[in-house]
C-alpha cells in the first residue's frame, strides 16, 4: 500500500503541471476564439519560456481566397518590428568597422541638407534626429506610399525638406525616415544591400530560413499570407500590397517560428562580437540628459511591474508584436492578418495567463458611475497645441471618454491613459480648458480647448487659391464650397477644413494649416503641420 501511495504521489506530481498547462492553453484559445474560424483572417501565436515554446498555434485563415489556414510557419509582413533588425544590422556593421554609431549621416548620404547641427546614426536609431517621416510626406504630396517608389526618389524627397521637426537630440519623435535612411547607410557603407547584409549576418547564422527583407516586389515568397480589413455583415476586405518593397523602417517578412530563434538570441547572444544585445536594449538620451524609453528598434518599458522590451508593427491589414520579459525569459509573438486585431492587447492578455504569479495586480479601472468622478462629457471638445499646431478631439459616450477611435482608461478624476502609452491630464477646474499628454515624462501635447468658430463666406474666401510647396512637390487647391473651406490635392478626395483659431484650420485626418499674411494683411502662404511632420511651407500662387 505504501508503494501504491508513493506511486499516486509521483503520478500527481506530473499530472498537476500538465493540467495547469492545458488550462493555460484553453484560456489562450478563448482569447483568440473570434479569429479561430474557417471564414475569418486571424493570428499566429508563439508563447516562449526559457528558450522553448510552451504554446504555438494558428487561429483563422492565411488566405480566404485559397482556403489556407494560418500556422506558426505562415509568413507575415512584420511592419515596424523590422526596425530592430535594421538596428542590429547597423550595430553589426559598426562592429566590423564599416561605420560608427556616432557618425554624421551626411558622411554616407551627402544629399541631405546641412541643418546646422550634425545628425548622428545613433540619434536616428533612437528617433531623436528630428527628420520628418517620409511616409507622411508621400501622403501629403498626393502619392500612394503602397505603390512602387525607388530609393533615389525617396532620398530626393527627404533631401528637399528645408527644416527638421526639432533640433537633433532635443526630442523623441517617431519617424520611419530614420530607419529607411539607416538601410541606405548600411548599403553604402558595406557595399551590400540591407537584405544581403542582414541575411549574411543575422538570418543565416540563426537559421531563420523564412525571414528576409522584402526589397524586390517581384520576389516569390513561399507561405506569405494575405491581409484583410473588416467589411460589412461579417465579410472581409482585402488589404495588402505586393508592390511595397521599401525596407529599413519596415519590409521584413517572417514567421512565428523564426521570431522564436531571434528571441532566443537575446539570451544566447551568438551574433557578432558580443555587443549586439546590450546595444539594442540601451535607451536613448536627449541633449538635456533625460533618458527615453526607446532603445534601438525596441521600446523598453514595464507591464504590471515587470521590465519589458517590445515593438509592434502595422501596414495595410497586417498587425504584429513581439513582447519580451527579459528577466523572466518569457516572450509572446503575435502576428495577425486583420487590421482590427490589437496585437499588443492580445499579447498582454496571453502574458496575464502565463505570468499571473509574477505580475503585479491589475489596477482597477475607475469610471464615473459611482466613483464621484466628473462625467467625461466635461472634458469633451477640441484642444489646440499652439506650439505644435495640431489639435486633439475628445468625445464622450456614456461613462467613457474617447479619442483616436478608442476608449481611454480612466485613472483619476481628471486623468486618463492614452492607449497604455501616455497619460492625459485635464485641467482640474469647472471648465477643464487645458489638456496635457505626457509620454515617458515628456510633455508631448499641451493644448487649450477651443470654441467652435463660425466664419462667413467672405472670411473663408480670403483663404481660397492655389498653394505650392517645393518641399513635397505638390500644389494644394483651396476653395469655398457650401459654406466650408475645402482642400484638394491631385486625385485625393476633398478634405474639409475647420477653423480652430485665427488663420488656423484643422481637418479630421490630423492635418493642420496655419496661414501667413503679408504686410498688406492679405494671405500670402501657409504652413502645414501633422503630428510627425512640422512646418512645411506653401507659397500662394497668383
Helices and strands as residue ranges (DSSP letters): H 2-31, E 43-49, E 52-59, E 61-63, E 68-69, E 76-77, G 79-82, H 83-95, G 105-107, H 121-125, H 134-140, H 151-159, H 176-190, H 194-198, I 199-203, E 212-213, E 228-230, G 232-234, E 236-238, E 252-254, H 256-268, H 276-280, E 299-303, E 306-315, E 318-325, G 326-328, E 330-336, H 343-354, G 376-379, E 381-385, E 390-397, E 400-403, E 406-407, E 409-412, E 415-418, E 422-426, E 434-439, E 442-450, H 457-461, E 465-469, E 474-481, E 484-488, E 495-501, E 504-506, E 512-517, E 523-529, E 536-540
